[in-house]
Amino acid sequence: MNLIQKTCKNTKYYYLCVSSLKSNPRSSSVDTKGLANIMVGVGFANATATSSYLSSQLLSTKTNDTTLKKVLKECADKYTYAGDSLQASGQDLATEDYDYAYLHISAAADYPNACHNAFRRSPGLAYPAELARREDGLKQICDVVLGIIDHIISSS
């Protein structure tokens, strides 16, 4: 567990990093790059779950409010794109292409902003607290991965 703590000290969200990595049994047998990949998986799971949540909200919305439906669809798409970016970053980490990994993770962290902005552009639509919580979670996970990549690069 020493590698986990040492690695997580280089991130903005130490406790999120440690708890996420310790909860994965693979973390005790991988190197720092492996820890980054595990956190990418955590981010992918978050993005996928949020996209599914938004899709279910869209299906269960019993309103004829086309604006709300359009925004929910846009948000579901953005979280799907975030997941796609995280998947791409995993491939980048495998090939040690850290610049592209950084770019893809930064994009994944930014996609929720487009969702938030879609709500802001739609008068009368409040940004749901559950979505704000999920957005913060994804951004924090991405920040952890970026911190781990910074550590990998500076240790090389």
Disulfide bonds with the S-S distance in Angstrom:
Cys8-Cys17 1.99
Cys75-Cys115 2.04
